Amino acid sequence: MSNGFQSTSQSILIEGARCFDGLKLLAHPVDVLVKDGKIEWVGSGSMPQDARRIRAGNRLLMPGLIDCHVHLEGAVAPDRLNYVTRTTPTLMAFYAAHNARLTLEAGFTTLRNLGYCTMGEVATQVSVALRQAIERGLVEGPRIVVGSVVDRAGGHFDMMRPPMFARQADETADGEAAVRQLVRRHVRAGTDFIKFAVTGGIASEGDDPDWVMYSEAEIAALVDESRSMKRRTSCHAYRSEGINRALRAGIDTLEHGAFMDDEGLDLLVTNKTCLIPTLSFFHGVVTRGRELNLPASWLEKCGPAYEAQKKTVRKVRMAGGRIALGTDAAGGRNNPHGDNAKELKLWVDLGFTPEQVLAAATSVAAAAIGVGEITGRIAPGYSADLLLVDGDPLQDLSVLSDKHNIKRVICRGRSVVERE
Protein backbone atom coordinates (compact mmCIF):
# COMPACT_ATOMS: atom_id res chain seq x y z
CA MET A 1 0.00 0.00 0.00
CA SER A 2 1.28 3.44 -0.87
CA ASN A 3 2.48 5.79 1.85
CA GLY A 4 2.20 9.56 1.76
CA PHE A 5 1.24 11.68 -1.19
CA GLN A 6 2.26 11.19 -4.79
CA SER A 7 2.46 14.00 -7.32
CA THR A 8 -0.14 14.15 -10.09
CA SER A 9 2.53 15.52 -12.45
CA GLN A 10 3.73 12.06 -13.53
CA SER A 11 1.58 10.54 -16.25
CA ILE A 12 0.33 6.97 -15.88
CA LEU A 13 -0.18 4.56 -18.77
CA ILE A 14 -2.40 1.57 -18.03
CA GLU A 15 -1.73 -1.03 -20.70
CA GLY A 16 -3.93 -3.77 -22.14
CA ALA A 17 -6.86 -3.42 -19.75
CA ARG A 18 -10.22 -5.11 -19.94
CA CYS A 19 -12.33 -2.05 -19.33
CA PHE A 20 -15.77 -1.36 -17.91
CA ASP A 21 -16.13 2.32 -18.76
CA GLY A 22 -19.01 3.17 -16.44
CA LEU A 23 -21.65 2.20 -18.98
CA LYS A 24 -20.55 -1.10 -20.47
CA LEU A 25 -17.67 -3.53 -20.90
CA LEU A 26 -15.59 -2.46 -23.88
CA ALA A 27 -15.27 -5.07 -26.63
CA HIS A 28 -11.46 -5.17 -26.62
CA PRO A 29 -8.64 -4.43 -24.16
CA VAL A 30 -7.48 -0.81 -24.24
CA ASP A 31 -4.65 1.41 -23.12
CA VAL A 32 -5.56 4.41 -20.94
CA LEU A 33 -3.33 7.44 -20.40
CA VAL A 34 -3.71 9.52 -17.25
CA LYS A 35 -2.18 12.99 -17.34
CA ASP A 36 -2.52 15.91 -14.91
CA GLY A 37 -5.16 14.08 -12.91
CA LYS A 38 -7.45 13.40 -15.86
CA ILE A 39 -7.94 10.73 -18.50
CA GLU A 40 -6.06 11.97 -21.57
CA TRP A 41 -7.09 9.21 -23.96
CA VAL A 42 -8.56 5.72 -24.15
CA GLY A 43 -7.33 3.42 -26.90
CA SER A 44 -4.22 5.00 -28.34
CA GLY A 45 -2.48 8.35 -28.54
CA SER A 46 0.79 10.15 -27.89
CA MET A 47 2.58 9.09 -24.73
CA PRO A 48 4.82 11.24 -22.49
CA GLN A 49 8.34 9.88 -22.11
CA ASP A 50 8.11 9.92 -18.30
CA ALA A 51 4.83 8.01 -18.11
CA ARG A 52 4.66 5.35 -15.44
CA ARG A 53 3.55 2.07 -17.04
CA ILE A 54 1.09 -0.26 -15.35
CA ARG A 55 0.33 -3.55 -17.08
CA ALA A 56 -3.25 -4.53 -16.39
CA GLY A 57 -2.84 -8.22 -17.18
CA ASN A 58 -6.11 -10.03 -16.50
CA ARG A 59 -7.36 -7.34 -14.15
CA LEU A 60 -10.46 -5.27 -14.85
CA LEU A 61 -10.11 -1.51 -15.15
CA MET A 62 -13.22 0.36 -14.01
CA PRO A 63 -14.19 3.76 -12.62
CA GLY A 64 -13.85 4.31 -8.91
CA LEU A 65 -16.99 3.40 -7.00
CA ILE A 66 -19.36 6.09 -5.71
CA ASP A 67 -21.47 5.94 -2.56
CA CYS A 68 -24.28 8.50 -2.68
CA HIS A 69 -25.30 8.18 0.97
CA VAL A 70 -22.81 8.07 3.84
CA HIS A 71 -22.43 9.72 7.24
CA LEU A 72 -18.68 9.95 7.72
CA GLU A 73 -18.87 11.55 11.16
CA GLY A 74 -20.34 8.37 12.65
CA ALA A 75 -18.19 5.90 14.56
CA VAL A 76 -18.38 2.46 16.10
CA ALA A 77 -19.12 3.19 19.75
CA PRO A 78 -20.35 0.99 22.63
CA ASP A 79 -22.95 3.66 23.46
CA ARG A 80 -24.29 5.39 20.37
CA LEU A 81 -26.29 7.95 22.33
CA ASN A 82 -23.22 8.88 24.36
CA TYR A 83 -21.25 9.33 21.13
CA VAL A 84 -23.91 11.53 19.55
CA THR A 85 -24.31 13.78 22.58
CA ARG A 86 -20.73 14.01 23.86
CA THR A 87 -18.47 13.97 20.79
CA THR A 88 -17.34 17.45 19.80
CA PRO A 89 -17.52 18.61 16.16
CA THR A 90 -13.71 18.80 16.15
CA LEU A 91 -13.36 15.15 17.13
CA MET A 92 -16.07 14.20 14.64
CA ALA A 93 -13.90 15.78 11.93
CA PHE A 94 -11.10 13.34 12.81
CA TYR A 95 -13.52 10.42 12.71
CA ALA A 96 -14.76 11.65 9.32
CA ALA A 97 -11.22 11.82 7.92
CA HIS A 98 -10.47 8.31 9.21
CA ASN A 99 -13.68 6.90 7.75
CA ALA A 100 -13.10 8.63 4.43
CA ARG A 101 -9.72 6.93 4.16
CA LEU A 102 -11.21 3.52 5.01
CA THR A 103 -13.77 3.97 2.26
CA LEU A 104 -11.15 5.08 -0.25
CA GLU A 105 -9.14 1.93 0.47
CA ALA A 106 -12.29 -0.07 -0.35
CA GLY A 107 -12.37 1.42 -3.85
CA PHE A 108 -14.75 4.35 -3.36
CA THR A 109 -13.28 7.49 -4.91
CA THR A 110 -16.35 9.73 -4.47
CA LEU A 111 -18.75 10.02 -1.53
CA ARG A 112 -21.78 12.16 -0.80
CA ASN A 113 -21.63 12.87 2.93
CA LEU A 114 -25.15 13.62 4.15
CA GLY A 115 -24.61 15.14 7.57
CA TYR A 116 -24.97 13.73 11.07
CA CYS A 117 -28.02 14.32 13.26
CA THR A 118 -29.20 17.93 13.54
CA MET A 119 -25.99 19.81 14.29
CA GLY A 120 -27.00 22.75 12.11
CA GLU A 121 -24.34 24.81 10.40
CA VAL A 122 -21.59 23.19 12.52
CA ALA A 123 -22.12 19.84 10.81
CA THR A 124 -21.75 21.48 7.42
CA GLN A 125 -18.53 23.14 8.53
CA VAL A 126 -17.10 19.75 9.57
CA SER A 127 -17.90 18.18 6.20
CA VAL A 128 -16.70 21.19 4.20
CA ALA A 129 -13.45 21.23 6.18
CA LEU A 130 -12.88 17.57 5.29
CA ARG A 131 -13.58 18.27 1.62
CA GLN A 132 -11.11 21.16 1.65
CA ALA A 133 -8.45 19.22 3.55
CA ILE A 134 -8.60 16.43 0.96
CA GLU A 135 -8.51 18.88 -1.96
CA ARG A 136 -5.48 20.66 -0.46
CA GLY A 137 -3.60 17.43 0.19
CA LEU A 138 -3.64 17.72 3.98
CA VAL A 139 -5.26 14.30 4.32
CA GLU A 140 -5.84 11.54 1.82
CA GLY A 141 -9.38 10.70 0.89
CA PRO A 142 -12.03 10.47 -1.83
CA ARG A 143 -13.87 13.33 -3.51
CA ILE A 144 -16.49 14.62 -1.06
CA VAL A 145 -19.87 16.02 -2.05
CA VAL A 146 -21.24 17.79 1.03
CA GLY A 147 -24.85 17.38 2.11
CA SER A 148 -26.45 19.34 4.95
CA VAL A 149 -29.46 18.47 7.09
CA VAL A 150 -32.61 20.56 7.40
CA ASP A 151 -35.05 19.07 9.90
CA ARG A 152 -37.98 20.19 12.01
CA ALA A 153 -38.23 20.01 15.79
CA GLY A 154 -39.09 16.39 16.56
CA GLY A 155 -38.05 15.25 13.10
CA HIS A 156 -36.10 12.11 12.20
CA PHE A 157 -32.64 13.62 12.69
CA ASP A 158 -33.68 15.64 15.74
CA MET A 159 -35.03 12.49 17.39
CA MET A 160 -31.58 10.87 17.32
CA ARG A 161 -30.84 12.85 20.49
CA PRO A 162 -32.77 12.87 23.76
CA PRO A 163 -35.57 15.44 24.14
CA MET A 164 -33.82 17.33 26.96
CA PHE A 165 -30.51 17.64 25.07
CA ALA A 166 -29.67 21.32 24.48
CA ARG A 167 -30.05 22.41 20.86
CA GLN A 168 -28.57 25.40 19.07
CA ALA A 169 -31.03 27.82 17.50
CA ASP A 170 -30.14 26.85 13.92
CA GLU A 171 -30.36 23.07 14.34
CA THR A 172 -34.02 22.74 13.35
CA ALA A 173 -36.35 24.79 11.16
CA ASP A 174 -40.13 25.04 11.45
CA GLY A 175 -42.16 27.09 8.98
CA GLU A 176 -41.33 28.34 5.51
CA ALA A 177 -39.25 31.33 6.61
CA ALA A 178 -37.14 29.28 9.02
CA VAL A 179 -36.57 26.58 6.39
CA ARG A 180 -35.32 29.17 3.91
CA GLN A 181 -33.03 30.71 6.50
CA LEU A 182 -31.43 27.38 7.44
CA VAL A 183 -30.86 26.54 3.77
CA ARG A 184 -29.08 29.89 3.41
CA ARG A 185 -26.90 29.17 6.42
CA HIS A 186 -25.84 25.82 5.01
CA VAL A 187 -25.07 27.37 1.63
CA ARG A 188 -23.01 30.05 3.37
CA ALA A 189 -21.05 27.27 5.09
CA GLY A 190 -20.26 25.66 1.72
CA THR A 191 -22.73 22.81 1.20
CA ASP A 192 -23.45 21.16 -2.16
CA PHE A 193 -26.74 19.43 -1.26
CA ILE A 194 -29.64 20.17 1.06
CA LYS A 195 -31.06 17.05 2.69
CA PHE A 196 -34.32 17.04 4.63
CA ALA A 197 -36.51 14.43 6.30
CA VAL A 198 -40.16 14.40 5.32
CA THR A 199 -41.01 11.30 7.37
CA GLY A 200 -39.77 9.55 10.47
CA GLY A 201 -37.11 6.89 10.24
CA ILE A 202 -35.56 3.70 11.58
CA ALA A 203 -32.38 4.84 13.39
CA SER A 204 -34.23 7.36 15.55
CA GLU A 205 -36.18 6.56 18.67
CA GLY A 206 -39.56 8.02 19.49
CA ASP A 207 -40.68 8.64 15.91
CA ASP A 208 -42.17 6.44 13.21
CA PRO A 209 -41.51 6.02 9.46
CA ASP A 210 -45.24 6.58 9.01
CA TRP A 211 -45.08 10.15 10.33
CA VAL A 212 -45.13 12.96 7.75
CA MET A 213 -42.87 15.75 8.99
CA TYR A 214 -43.00 18.76 6.66
CA SER A 215 -45.95 20.44 4.96
CA GLU A 216 -46.06 20.84 1.19
CA ALA A 217 -45.51 24.59 1.62
CA GLU A 218 -42.37 24.03 3.73
CA ILE A 219 -41.00 21.50 1.23
CA ALA A 220 -41.69 23.83 -1.69
CA ALA A 221 -39.90 26.65 0.14
CA LEU A 222 -36.88 24.42 0.81
CA VAL A 223 -36.58 23.22 -2.79
CA ASP A 224 -37.12 26.73 -4.16
CA GLU A 225 -34.50 28.27 -1.87
CA SER A 226 -32.00 25.54 -2.71
CA ARG A 227 -32.52 25.92 -6.43
CA SER A 228 -32.20 29.69 -6.25
CA MET A 229 -28.61 29.14 -5.11
CA LYS A 230 -27.95 26.25 -7.51
CA ARG A 231 -27.99 23.59 -4.81
CA ARG A 232 -29.56 20.16 -5.23
CA THR A 233 -31.96 18.53 -2.81
CA SER A 234 -32.12 15.12 -1.17
CA CYS A 235 -35.10 13.80 0.78
CA HIS A 236 -35.28 11.06 3.42
CA ALA A 237 -38.74 9.51 3.14
CA TYR A 238 -40.54 6.25 3.92
CA ARG A 239 -44.31 6.81 3.91
CA SER A 240 -45.95 7.28 0.50
CA GLU A 241 -47.56 10.64 1.34
CA GLY A 242 -44.21 12.09 2.36
CA ILE A 243 -42.53 10.62 -0.72
CA ASN A 244 -45.15 12.14 -3.00
CA ARG A 245 -44.95 15.58 -1.38
CA ALA A 246 -41.20 15.63 -1.93
CA LEU A 247 -41.41 14.34 -5.51
CA ARG A 248 -44.09 16.88 -6.41
CA ALA A 249 -41.74 19.62 -5.19
CA GLY A 250 -39.01 18.42 -7.56
CA ILE A 251 -36.30 16.90 -5.36
CA ASP A 252 -33.18 15.50 -7.02
CA THR A 253 -32.63 12.31 -5.03
CA LEU A 254 -34.96 10.22 -2.87
CA GLU A 255 -33.32 8.38 0.03
CA HIS A 256 -34.90 5.03 1.02
CA GLY A 257 -38.43 5.45 -0.41
CA ALA A 258 -39.61 2.13 1.02
CA PHE A 259 -43.39 2.54 0.98
CA MET A 260 -43.64 4.16 -2.46
CA ASP A 261 -47.07 3.90 -4.10
CA ASP A 262 -48.02 4.05 -7.80
CA GLU A 263 -48.28 7.84 -7.78
CA GLY A 264 -44.80 8.07 -6.33
CA LEU A 265 -43.42 5.68 -8.92
CA ASP A 266 -44.94 7.74 -11.74
CA LEU A 267 -43.54 10.96 -10.27
CA LEU A 268 -40.09 9.45 -9.76
CA VAL A 269 -39.86 8.22 -13.35
CA THR A 270 -41.41 11.34 -14.92
CA ASN A 271 -39.23 13.75 -12.93
CA LYS A 272 -36.09 11.64 -13.48
CA THR A 273 -35.53 11.70 -9.72
CA CYS A 274 -32.92 9.18 -8.60
CA LEU A 275 -33.73 6.64 -5.89
CA ILE A 276 -30.96 5.84 -3.39
CA PRO A 277 -32.30 2.68 -1.69
CA THR A 278 -29.56 2.11 0.95
CA LEU A 279 -30.17 -1.64 1.13
CA SER A 280 -27.09 -2.23 3.29
CA PHE A 281 -28.58 -0.39 6.24
CA PHE A 282 -31.77 -2.45 6.24
CA HIS A 283 -29.93 -5.70 5.61
CA GLY A 284 -27.51 -5.07 8.46
CA VAL A 285 -30.26 -4.30 10.98
CA VAL A 286 -32.45 -7.24 9.95
CA THR A 287 -29.69 -9.85 9.80
CA ARG A 288 -27.43 -8.69 12.65
CA GLY A 289 -29.53 -6.38 14.79
CA ARG A 290 -30.13 -8.78 17.68
CA GLU A 291 -26.54 -10.00 17.68
CA LEU A 292 -25.31 -6.39 17.85
CA ASN A 293 -27.86 -5.45 20.51
CA LEU A 294 -29.35 -2.68 18.41
CA PRO A 295 -32.34 -0.81 19.89
CA ALA A 296 -35.56 -2.82 19.87
CA SER A 297 -37.35 0.00 18.07
CA TRP A 298 -34.91 -0.30 15.14
CA LEU A 299 -35.69 -4.00 14.80
CA GLU A 300 -39.43 -3.46 15.05
CA LYS A 301 -39.46 -0.77 12.37
CA CYS A 302 -36.83 -2.20 10.04
CA GLY A 303 -38.34 -5.60 9.18
CA PRO A 304 -41.45 -4.30 7.39
CA ALA A 305 -39.49 -1.42 5.88
CA TYR A 306 -36.88 -3.76 4.36
CA GLU A 307 -39.50 -5.96 2.73
CA ALA A 308 -41.23 -2.88 1.33
CA GLN A 309 -37.89 -1.44 0.21
CA LYS A 310 -37.05 -4.53 -1.85
CA LYS A 311 -40.45 -4.39 -3.56
CA THR A 312 -39.97 -0.70 -4.34
CA VAL A 313 -36.53 -1.27 -5.85
CA ARG A 314 -37.93 -4.00 -8.08
CA LYS A 315 -40.79 -1.71 -9.19
CA VAL A 316 -38.44 1.16 -10.00
CA ARG A 317 -36.15 -1.17 -11.94
CA MET A 318 -39.05 -2.56 -13.98
CA ALA A 319 -40.35 0.96 -14.69
CA GLY A 320 -36.97 2.13 -15.95
CA GLY A 321 -36.44 4.61 -13.12
CA ARG A 322 -33.07 5.94 -12.06
CA ILE A 323 -31.42 4.15 -9.13
CA ALA A 324 -27.93 4.78 -7.74
CA LEU A 325 -25.84 3.13 -5.08
CA GLY A 326 -25.86 4.42 -1.52
CA THR A 327 -25.29 2.49 1.69
CA ASP A 328 -26.22 4.80 4.59
CA ALA A 329 -22.91 3.77 6.18
CA ALA A 330 -22.70 5.66 9.46
CA GLY A 331 -20.01 3.84 11.38
CA GLY A 332 -22.26 1.36 13.18
CA ARG A 333 -21.28 -2.29 13.31
CA ASN A 334 -24.34 -3.20 11.24
CA ASN A 335 -23.08 -1.09 8.31
CA PRO A 336 -19.47 0.02 8.85
CA HIS A 337 -17.40 2.33 6.70
CA GLY A 338 -15.16 0.33 4.38
CA ASP A 339 -17.75 -2.40 3.82
CA ASN A 340 -19.69 -0.26 1.34
CA ALA A 341 -19.21 -2.64 -1.60
CA LYS A 342 -21.32 -5.31 0.13
CA GLU A 343 -24.31 -3.30 -1.09
CA LEU A 344 -23.60 -4.42 -4.68
CA LYS A 345 -24.56 -8.07 -4.18
CA LEU A 346 -27.90 -7.09 -2.63
CA TRP A 347 -28.90 -5.47 -5.93
CA VAL A 348 -28.26 -8.66 -7.91
CA ASP A 349 -30.63 -10.46 -5.57
CA LEU A 350 -33.34 -8.01 -6.74
CA GLY A 351 -32.89 -8.74 -10.43
CA PHE A 352 -30.15 -6.37 -11.59
CA THR A 353 -27.31 -7.63 -13.76
CA PRO A 354 -23.77 -7.01 -12.49
CA GLU A 355 -23.23 -4.54 -15.36
CA GLN A 356 -26.33 -2.58 -14.30
CA VAL A 357 -25.14 -2.53 -10.70
CA LEU A 358 -21.68 -1.27 -11.65
CA ALA A 359 -23.26 1.49 -13.74
CA ALA A 360 -25.45 2.43 -10.76
CA ALA A 361 -22.31 2.64 -8.63
CA THR A 362 -20.34 4.75 -11.12
CA SER A 363 -21.85 6.79 -13.97
CA VAL A 364 -25.44 6.85 -12.67
CA ALA A 365 -24.31 7.69 -9.15
CA ALA A 366 -22.08 10.50 -10.40
CA ALA A 367 -24.96 12.09 -12.31
CA ALA A 368 -27.28 11.75 -9.31
CA ILE A 369 -25.02 13.77 -7.02
CA GLY A 370 -24.06 16.43 -9.54
CA VAL A 371 -20.59 15.27 -10.62
CA GLY A 372 -21.58 13.37 -13.76
CA GLU A 373 -19.45 15.62 -15.96
CA ILE A 374 -16.43 15.09 -13.72
CA THR A 375 -16.23 11.43 -12.69
CA GLY A 376 -17.92 8.04 -13.01
CA ARG A 377 -16.71 7.29 -16.55
CA ILE A 378 -13.53 6.15 -18.25
CA ALA A 379 -13.44 8.63 -21.11
CA PRO A 380 -11.20 11.53 -22.18
CA GLY A 381 -11.57 14.59 -19.97
CA TYR A 382 -12.94 12.77 -16.93
CA SER A 383 -11.14 12.72 -13.60
CA ALA A 384 -8.80 9.74 -13.37
CA ASP A 385 -10.71 7.94 -10.60
CA LEU A 386 -9.92 4.33 -11.42
CA LEU A 387 -9.70 0.82 -9.99
CA LEU A 388 -7.72 -2.21 -11.14
CA VAL A 389 -9.49 -5.30 -9.86
CA ASP A 390 -8.46 -8.94 -9.59
CA GLY A 391 -11.25 -11.30 -10.60
CA ASP A 392 -14.31 -10.39 -12.64
CA PRO A 393 -16.98 -8.33 -10.86
CA LEU A 394 -19.07 -8.50 -14.04
CA GLN A 395 -19.53 -12.18 -13.19
CA ASP A 396 -19.34 -12.01 -9.39
CA LEU A 397 -19.81 -8.68 -7.63
CA SER A 398 -18.63 -10.12 -4.33
CA VAL A 399 -15.11 -9.73 -5.74
CA LEU A 400 -15.38 -6.04 -4.84
CA SER A 401 -16.45 -6.77 -1.26
CA ASP A 402 -12.91 -7.92 -0.46
CA LYS A 403 -10.67 -4.87 -0.74
CA HIS A 404 -7.64 -7.09 -1.26
CA ASN A 405 -8.98 -7.82 -4.75
CA ILE A 406 -8.75 -4.09 -5.52
CA LYS A 407 -5.10 -3.98 -6.45
CA ARG A 408 -4.91 -0.31 -7.29
CA VAL A 409 -6.97 2.75 -6.47
CA ILE A 410 -6.25 5.87 -8.50
CA CYS A 411 -7.98 9.04 -7.30
CA ARG A 412 -7.66 12.30 -9.24
CA GLY A 413 -4.74 10.80 -11.11
CA ARG A 414 -2.75 9.70 -8.06
CA SER A 415 -2.14 6.07 -7.22
CA VAL A 416 -3.28 6.20 -3.58
CA VAL A 417 -3.66 2.48 -2.85
CA GLU A 418 -1.39 -0.24 -4.24
CA ARG A 419 -1.72 -3.91 -3.30
CA GLU A 420 0.27 -6.76 -4.79
Order of alpha helices (4+ residues) and beta strands (2+ residues): beta-beta-beta-beta-beta-beta-alpha-alpha-beta-alpha-beta-alpha-beta-alpha-beta-alpha-beta-alpha-beta-alpha-alpha-beta-alpha-alpha-alpha-beta-beta-beta
